[in-house]
Amino acid sequence: MDPLSSHSFSSLLRSATREQHKAAETSTFMSDLLGGRLGVAAYARYTEQLWFVYEALESTAERLAADPVAGPFIRPELFRLPALERDLAHLRGPGGQAAPSALPATRAYADRVRECAERWPGGYVAHHYTRYLGDLSGGRIIRDRAERTWGFAEKGDGVRFYVFDAIPDPAAFKRGYRQLLDRMGVDDLEKQRVVSECRRAFELNTAVFRALGEEFPLSA
């Protein structure tokens, strides 16, 4: 039986990317960061890399708002750039520092997001899904660890990226988001392409973690 005919698309996406999702979550860099084995400079550098990815997602969102495939997913309450910029201003300190710089892996990730936004709405949805539903699902864990490890104020500057004030019920929002996935007006071949792009999104994200791990190795 065709898996697309026997399972909802959102369920298929989740199961088809489970392996890549686990690889990203258990990367050495994230394990060391969340385990408190890296300093706040590593956290700040990670936050910088997030800015480039979300700039690619959100600077292209307006042009996709009327698109029949991607448009339903453009939800301003998800937007993260203002929070990221406030976090970065806090992390740089009152004297400020040089503007954020993208690692080559981050540049490749952001370029792919932008390419999909310009040429392939279904691919944009794949990146939108992997980023924003991941933020809603795992963001609180990262925020709690960051607050405890580096003394950020609860839901304050430094961790605002992980705070979705405009989404009072994340579980309900995620259910609604998955319903949008299930109602995507594309054929099964396109859905398989979206699944493949979701896997690619996780791989691009893992490559960023790998590059950050090389930049911030644990001392011997």
Kinemage of the C-alpha trace (Angstrom):
@kinemage 1
@onewidth
@group {chain A} dominant
@subgroup {mainchain}
@vectorlist {calphas} color= white
{ca met a 1} P 0.000 0.000 0.000
{ca asp a 2} L 1.210 3.496 -0.781
{ca pro a 3} L 2.385 5.012 2.546
{ca leu a 4} L 0.912 8.351 1.554
{ca ser a 5} L -2.538 6.812 1.222
{ca ser a 6} L -2.407 4.987 4.568
{ca his a 7} L -0.958 7.710 6.803
{ca ser a 8} L -1.458 11.430 7.192
{ca phe a 9} L 1.210 13.549 5.568
{ca ser a 10} L 2.240 15.108 8.879
{ca ser a 11} L 2.733 11.638 10.389
{ca leu a 12} L 4.747 10.568 7.379
{ca leu a 13} L 6.978 13.629 7.685
{ca arg a 14} L 7.631 12.945 11.335
{ca ser a 15} L 8.467 9.275 10.842
{ca ala a 16} L 10.506 9.821 7.669
{ca thr a 17} L 12.777 12.369 9.340
{ca arg a 18} L 13.130 10.682 12.734
{ca glu a 19} L 16.682 9.534 12.081
{ca gln a 20} L 17.878 12.948 10.864
{ca his a 21} L 16.075 14.655 13.733
{ca lys a 22} L 17.816 12.459 16.290
{ca ala a 23} L 21.204 13.087 14.663
{ca ala a 24} L 20.674 16.837 14.962
{ca glu a 25} L 19.461 16.685 18.563
{ca thr a 26} L 22.361 14.499 19.694
{ca ser a 27} L 25.145 16.338 17.875
{ca thr a 28} L 28.312 16.735 19.903
{ca phe a 29} L 28.048 20.522 19.884
{ca met a 30} L 24.470 20.621 21.174
{ca ser a 31} L 25.183 17.929 23.753
{ca asp a 32} L 28.159 19.904 25.044
{ca leu a 33} L 26.293 23.205 24.925
{ca leu a 34} L 23.205 21.979 26.754
{ca gly a 35} L 25.349 19.975 29.143
{ca gly a 36} L 26.996 23.192 30.347
{ca arg a 37} L 30.400 22.179 29.027
{ca leu a 38} L 30.734 25.173 26.697
{ca gly a 39} L 30.781 28.852 27.575
{ca val a 40} L 28.333 31.585 26.716
{ca ala a 41} L 30.489 32.536 23.696
{ca ala a 42} L 29.495 29.254 22.042
{ca tyr a 43} L 25.838 29.944 22.796
{ca ala a 44} L 26.174 33.426 21.301
{ca arg a 45} L 27.837 32.050 18.187
{ca tyr a 46} L 25.047 29.517 17.778
{ca thr a 47} L 22.481 32.294 18.140
{ca glu a 48} L 24.277 34.243 15.408
{ca gln a 49} L 23.960 31.295 13.043
{ca leu a 50} L 20.251 31.048 13.760
{ca trp a 51} L 19.862 34.682 12.690
{ca phe a 52} L 21.011 33.904 9.152
{ca val a 53} L 18.630 30.986 8.762
{ca tyr a 54} L 15.635 32.908 10.064
{ca glu a 55} L 16.512 35.950 8.016
{ca ala a 56} L 16.262 33.709 4.955
{ca leu a 57} L 12.929 32.302 6.123
{ca glu a 58} L 11.317 35.565 7.150
{ca ser a 59} L 12.667 38.035 4.610
{ca thr a 60} L 11.039 35.893 1.909
{ca ala a 61} L 7.772 35.207 3.751
{ca glu a 62} L 5.829 38.204 2.442
{ca arg a 63} L 6.199 37.183 -1.187
{ca leu a 64} L 4.846 33.726 -0.334
{ca ala a 65} L 1.880 34.894 1.731
{ca ala a 66} L -0.521 34.548 -1.211
{ca asp a 67} L 0.945 31.296 -2.505
{ca pro a 68} L -1.599 28.437 -2.319
{ca val a 69} L 0.973 25.955 -0.986
{ca ala a 70} L 3.217 28.027 1.292
{ca gly a 71} L 0.833 30.869 2.139
{ca pro a 72} L -1.181 29.084 4.862
{ca phe a 73} L 2.029 28.506 6.825
{ca ile a 74} L 3.088 32.178 6.908
{ca arg a 75} L 2.090 33.032 10.470
{ca pro a 76} L 3.538 36.245 11.950
{ca glu a 77} L 3.198 34.870 15.470
{ca leu a 78} L 6.007 32.462 14.616
{ca phe a 79} L 8.492 35.080 13.405
{ca arg a 80} L 11.767 34.962 15.319
{ca leu a 81} L 13.967 37.701 13.860
{ca pro a 82} L 13.028 40.497 16.311
{ca ala a 83} L 13.641 38.170 19.264
{ca leu a 84} L 16.930 36.947 17.800
{ca glu a 85} L 18.140 40.502 17.264
{ca arg a 86} L 17.279 41.436 20.846
{ca asp a 87} L 19.089 38.334 22.110
{ca leu a 88} L 22.149 39.128 20.016
{ca ala a 89} L 22.254 42.714 21.268
{ca his a 90} L 22.240 41.379 24.816
{ca leu a 91} L 24.843 38.709 24.132
{ca arg a 92} L 27.226 41.196 22.516
{ca gly a 93} L 27.079 43.465 25.540
{ca pro a 94} L 26.724 47.242 25.842
{ca gly a 95} L 29.886 47.959 23.869
{ca gly a 96} L 28.706 45.889 20.922
{ca gln a 97} L 30.835 43.688 18.731
{ca ala a 98} L 31.313 43.007 15.061
{ca ala a 99} L 28.232 42.100 13.066
{ca pro a 100} L 27.331 38.418 13.036
{ca ser a 101} L 29.175 36.319 10.496
{ca ala a 102} L 27.851 33.153 8.909
{ca leu a 103} L 29.833 29.958 8.922
{ca pro a 104} L 30.092 28.359 5.451
{ca ala a 105} L 27.668 25.641 6.580
{ca thr a 106} L 25.222 28.287 7.759
{ca arg a 107} L 25.534 30.159 4.485
{ca ala a 108} L 24.737 26.966 2.578
{ca tyr a 109} L 21.695 26.377 4.798
{ca ala a 110} L 20.363 29.918 4.411
{ca asp a 111} L 21.026 29.891 0.661
{ca arg a 112} L 18.994 26.711 0.284
{ca val a 113} L 16.086 28.207 2.251
{ca arg a 114} L 16.160 31.293 0.046
{ca glu a 115} L 16.386 29.212 -3.123
{ca cys a 116} L 13.295 27.251 -2.123
{ca ala a 117} L 11.434 30.451 -1.239
{ca glu a 118} L 12.158 31.854 -4.686
{ca arg a 119} L 11.575 28.738 -6.786
{ca trp a 120} L 9.747 26.014 -4.886
{ca pro a 121} L 7.025 26.770 -2.300
{ca gly a 122} L 6.829 23.123 -1.212
{ca gly a 123} L 10.521 23.165 -0.382
{ca tyr a 124} L 10.044 26.350 1.628
{ca val a 125} L 7.328 24.578 3.641
{ca ala a 126} L 9.802 21.768 4.364
{ca his a 127} L 12.265 24.227 5.897
{ca his a 128} L 9.501 26.149 7.666
{ca tyr a 129} L 8.234 22.939 9.244
{ca thr a 130} L 11.616 21.667 10.407
{ca arg a 131} L 12.549 24.989 11.988
{ca tyr a 132} L 9.392 26.353 13.583
{ca leu a 133} L 7.846 23.140 14.846
{ca gly a 134} L 11.249 22.245 16.237
{ca asp a 135} L 11.371 25.603 18.018
{ca leu a 136} L 7.952 25.059 19.547
{ca ser a 137} L 8.748 21.482 20.548
{ca gly a 138} L 12.272 21.745 21.928
{ca gly a 139} L 12.794 25.431 22.549
{ca arg a 140} L 11.709 25.380 26.175
{ca ile a 141} L 14.351 22.792 27.030
{ca ile a 142} L 17.095 24.940 25.508
{ca arg a 143} L 15.740 28.067 27.190
{ca asp a 144} L 15.634 26.422 30.621
{ca arg a 145} L 19.193 25.125 30.239
{ca ala a 146} L 20.473 28.520 29.055
{ca glu a 147} L 18.788 30.350 31.931
{ca arg a 148} L 20.308 28.004 34.489
{ca thr a 149} L 23.745 27.779 32.889
{ca trp a 150} L 24.397 31.424 32.043
{ca gly a 151} L 22.020 33.247 34.368
{ca phe a 152} L 19.688 34.809 31.821
{ca ala a 153} L 16.471 36.240 33.229
{ca glu a 154} L 13.513 33.921 32.814
{ca lys a 155} L 12.140 34.474 29.286
{ca gly a 156} L 14.354 37.568 29.092
{ca asp a 157} L 17.090 38.925 26.861
{ca gly a 158} L 19.367 36.150 25.732
{ca val a 159} L 16.595 33.544 25.446
{ca arg a 160} L 13.764 35.482 23.819
{ca phe a 161} L 14.168 33.436 20.646
{ca tyr a 162} L 12.642 30.510 22.531
{ca val a 163} L 9.669 32.473 23.903
{ca phe a 164} L 6.496 32.494 21.785
{ca asp a 165} L 4.369 35.069 23.574
{ca ala a 166} L 1.914 35.215 20.669
{ca ile a 167} L 1.245 31.458 20.905
{ca pro a 168} L -0.356 30.814 24.314
{ca asp a 169} L -1.057 27.136 23.571
{ca pro a 170} L 1.860 25.606 21.617
{ca ala a 171} L 0.299 22.126 21.616
{ca ala a 172} L -2.879 23.409 19.970
{ca phe a 173} L -0.859 25.464 17.505
{ca lys a 174} L 1.201 22.423 16.511
{ca arg a 175} L -1.981 20.391 15.982
{ca gly a 176} L -3.295 23.113 13.703
{ca tyr a 177} L 0.003 23.273 11.850
{ca arg a 178} L -0.045 19.521 11.222
{ca gln a 179} L -3.594 19.830 9.927
{ca leu a 180} L -2.311 22.383 7.418
{ca leu a 181} L 0.324 19.875 6.320
{ca asp a 182} L -2.327 17.211 5.903
{ca arg a 183} L -4.400 19.569 3.739
{ca met a 184} L -1.569 20.647 1.444
{ca gly a 185} L -2.962 20.761 -2.072
{ca val a 186} L -0.152 18.863 -3.780
{ca asp a 187} L 0.077 15.390 -5.270
{ca asp a 188} L 1.897 12.413 -3.792
{ca leu a 189} L 5.016 12.958 -5.881
{ca glu a 190} L 5.338 16.498 -4.569
{ca lys a 191} L 4.798 15.269 -1.029
{ca gln a 192} L 7.677 12.849 -1.459
{ca arg a 193} L 9.829 15.751 -2.666
{ca val a 194} L 8.862 17.707 0.461
{ca val a 195} L 9.834 14.731 2.638
{ca ser a 196} L 13.229 14.632 0.932
{ca glu a 197} L 13.694 18.360 1.504
{ca cys a 198} L 12.846 17.957 5.182
{ca arg a 199} L 15.622 15.384 5.443
{ca arg a 200} L 17.929 17.801 3.671
{ca ala a 201} L 16.967 20.568 6.104
{ca phe a 202} L 17.962 18.422 9.072
{ca glu a 203} L 21.235 17.526 7.359
{ca leu a 204} L 21.996 21.192 6.710
{ca asn a 205} L 21.265 21.987 10.338
{ca thr a 206} L 23.501 19.136 11.509
{ca ala a 207} L 26.302 20.477 9.300
{ca val a 208} L 26.044 23.799 11.160
{ca phe a 209} L 26.340 21.965 14.483
{ca arg a 210} L 29.371 20.113 13.163
{ca ala a 211} L 31.028 23.385 12.138
{ca leu a 212} L 30.256 24.939 15.522
{ca gly a 213} L 31.731 21.889 17.220
{ca glu a 214} L 34.956 22.412 15.289
{ca glu a 215} L 34.999 26.067 16.325
{ca phe a 216} L 34.308 25.260 19.982
{ca pro a 217} L 36.021 21.960 20.792
{ca leu a 218} L 36.126 20.905 24.408
{ca ser a 219} L 39.515 21.396 26.027
{ca ala a 220} L 41.478 18.188 26.359
